[in-house]
Amino acid sequence: MSGAAKISSSVLICVTCDVALESGRVEASYLGQTFPVELPRCPKCGFVYVSEELALGRMLKVEQALEDK
């Protein structure tokens, strides 16, 4: 799946489907570990939006902890 999101009136919009992203449970995987997380996702195509803040913050810390094991 490829996609992108744009911000319109403080709402994230799927660029591919032109619909608002909705918060939903998705599974993030890294090094064979799977984690359930709540993230904005497109209800039509399933695109999941991961903010830069989340990717460089909490997710980076989890990646580093898993790599250290």
C-alpha positions, 0 to 999 in steps of 0.5 A: 500500500502506498499513500499519503495524508494531507491536512484539511481543516485540522483533519487528516485526509487520505490523498488516494481516496480523499476521505478523512482518516479515522483512528483505528487499531493497527499492527506495527511490526519490527524484527519479528515483533508485532505491536497493536497501536491506535493510529489514524488510518483510511477506512477505504484503502487502509493507509496508516498515517505515522506522524514524524513525531511518533516515528522519531520518538516512541517508535524509534525507542522501541526499535532501539530496545529491540535491536539491543536484545 
